């Protein structure tokens, strides 16, 4: 992290610890900031923070996420280790409650295993049901359940549900794929009321732009709730891999290039499964593998 980034983070942390939102004092919160292939996720430990379940609200989530610009947080996962199976409650950056986030689930899996909340192969309860997860040999994997609601919407447009609704726009021209303004063009499709009604998801659509290579696919994703392009989207990796397999017969495991790296999509016993890199961007926790103060910026 550069000196300038350190100064910004120090300033934001100072302001963060002085805040109180809906009766929750931020200086009592135990949290870290992680990433899954560049998708930046805040993890808040409800047990260590003394945070009651009823205190976990959309307003609190939004204020937590928007407290930081270095790094910019895409969403927050609240982990409740006092129940079995361990529970994840997830909110997007703007406070939108999302029933699933694939990369948050992968980050939470690593967090939970390293703190003894989870075994290396375990289950996590989410608002999209109980999901099987693992953290073995440094790799976090998450099974998101079966692919659902597959359909071809029109020429080069597909749809699938992988814990969240995903519209997939196929772009054959690589230059056009690289040039698309995901933030602007994706937002138009994500909030197109007629399209959302047609696909039975009035809450909005995540939008994936997809380019097909010989042995992989590349995607760029607009995320509802972040309202911008993200460096990786786990449910998007699962949905686009599922569509590539069904529509064109591309074999699993399938490499999926995202702006933040390369992830893998598979389909197994517990459904669509994603894997890739996870890491810590900020933590003060003492854990078996992260026992010193850490800072990093993507």
BASE-733086 format. One record per residue (C-alpha): residue in three letters; x, y, z. Coordinates in steps of 0.5 Angstrom, whole numbers, plus 500, padded with zeros to 3 digits. Each point is the difference from the previous one (the first is absolute). Example, Ala and Ser with C-alpha at 12.3 -4.5 7.8 and 13.67 -1.06 7.14 Angstrom:
2
ALA525491516/SER502507498/
This chain:
298
UNK500500500/UNK503507498/UNK501505505/UNK494504497/UNK495494501/UNK503499507/UNK498507502/UNK493500497/UNK499493503/UNK502503507/UNK496506499/UNK494495498/UNK501496506/UNK500505505/UNK494503498/UNK497493499/UNK501499508/UNK497506502/UNK493498497/UNK494498502/UNK494497496/UNK493498502/UNK503499507/UNK506496498/UNK507503502/UNK505498494/UNK506500505/UNK497494503/UNK500496493/UNK505495499/UNK501499492/UNK504499494/UNK500502493/UNK502494495/UNK499499493/UNK498494495/UNK504502494/UNK499507501/UNK493500502/UNK501504507/UNK496497506/UNK500503507/UNK499494505/UNK496502507/UNK501495505/UNK493501504/UNK503495506/UNK506504501/UNK497507499/UNK494498505/UNK495502494/UNK493497501/UNK497497494/UNK494506500/UNK506505499/UNK502498494/UNK496504495/UNK500503493/UNK502507503/UNK506497504/UNK503496494/UNK499506496/UNK504505505/UNK505495501/UNK502499492/UNK500507499/UNK505502505/UNK506497496/UNK502503493/UNK507496501/UNK498495499/UNK493501497/UNK496495503/UNK495496496/UNK496497505/UNK500498507/UNK499493503/UNK497499507/UNK503493503/UNK496497506/UNK504494503/UNK495499506/UNK495496495/UNK501494497/UNK502500494/UNK503506500/UNK496506497/UNK502505495/UNK495506499/UNK503504494/UNK498508498/UNK503503493/UNK503507501/UNK494504500/UNK497496505/UNK496495495/UNK499494504/UNK502494495/UNK498493502/UNK507498497/UNK507502498/UNK505495498/UNK506503501/UNK498503507/UNK498492501/UNK507498498/UNK504506504/UNK495498506/UNK502493499/UNK508501501/UNK498505506/UNK496495503/UNK505494499/UNK506504503/UNK496502506/UNK498493502/UNK492502498/UNK500495494/UNK504493499/UNK504500493/UNK493497497/UNK494503503/UNK493503499/UNK498507500/UNK493503501/UNK498506495/UNK493503498/UNK501495494/UNK500494504/UNK506496503/UNK506500496/UNK506495500/UNK507503500/UNK507498501/UNK507504501/UNK505495499/UNK508501498/UNK498507500/UNK494500495/UNK493502502/UNK495497496/UNK492501501/UNK494496497/UNK495504498/UNK494495499/UNK497498493/UNK500505494/UNK493502499/UNK495504496/UNK505499493/UNK497503494/UNK502503494/UNK497507500/UNK502502493/UNK506500495/UNK506500504/UNK496501507/UNK499495505/UNK498499507/UNK501496506/UNK499500508/UNK506498504/UNK498503506/UNK499507497/UNK497501493/UNK505501495/UNK499503493/UNK505498495/UNK502504494/UNK504496495/UNK505504496/UNK504497494/UNK505506499/UNK505500505/UNK501508499/UNK493501501/UNK500496506/UNK506504503/UNK497506498/UNK493500503/UNK498505506/UNK498495505/UNK498505505/UNK495504495/UNK498494495/UNK499495506/UNK496505504/UNK495501494/UNK499492500/UNK500499507/UNK495505502/UNK496499493/UNK493499503/UNK497496494/UNK506495500/UNK500499507/UNK492498500/UNK501496494/UNK505496504/UNK496500507/UNK506504503/UNK497507502/UNK505501505/UNK505501494/UNK505496496/UNK508499501/UNK502501493/UNK506496497/UNK504502493/UNK503493498/UNK505499495/UNK502492498/UNK507498499/UNK502493497/UNK501497507/UNK497505505/UNK495506500/UNK501507503/UNK495504503/UNK499507503/UNK494502505/UNK496505502/UNK497499507/UNK494502503/UNK501504506/UNK507501499/UNK497504493/UNK507499497/UNK505495497/UNK503496505/UNK507496499/UNK496493501/UNK493498501/UNK500493503/UNK493498498/UNK501503493/UNK506495499/UNK495495502/UNK494502496/UNK505502494/UNK503493500/UNK494496501/UNK497504494/UNK507499496/UNK499492501/UNK493500499/UNK500504493/UNK506498497/UNK502494504/UNK507503503/UNK502495504/UNK501500508/UNK504502504/UNK500507496/UNK505506501/UNK497506500/UNK504507499/UNK497506504/UNK504507501/UNK503497507/UNK503494497/UNK497493498/UNK495496504/UNK498493499/UNK492497499/UNK498493501/UNK494496501/UNK500495505/UNK496496505/UNK498506504/UNK499505494/UNK503505496/UNK507501503/UNK505506500/UNK507500502/UNK506505500/UNK504505504/UNK499503507/UNK504505504/UNK500505505/UNK500507499/UNK499503507/UNK500496506/UNK502501508/UNK498493502/UNK505495503/UNK499494496/UNK504494499/UNK502502493/UNK499508501/UNK503501507/UNK503507498/UNK497507498/UNK499499492/UNK498505495/UNK500499492/UNK497504494/UNK498496494/
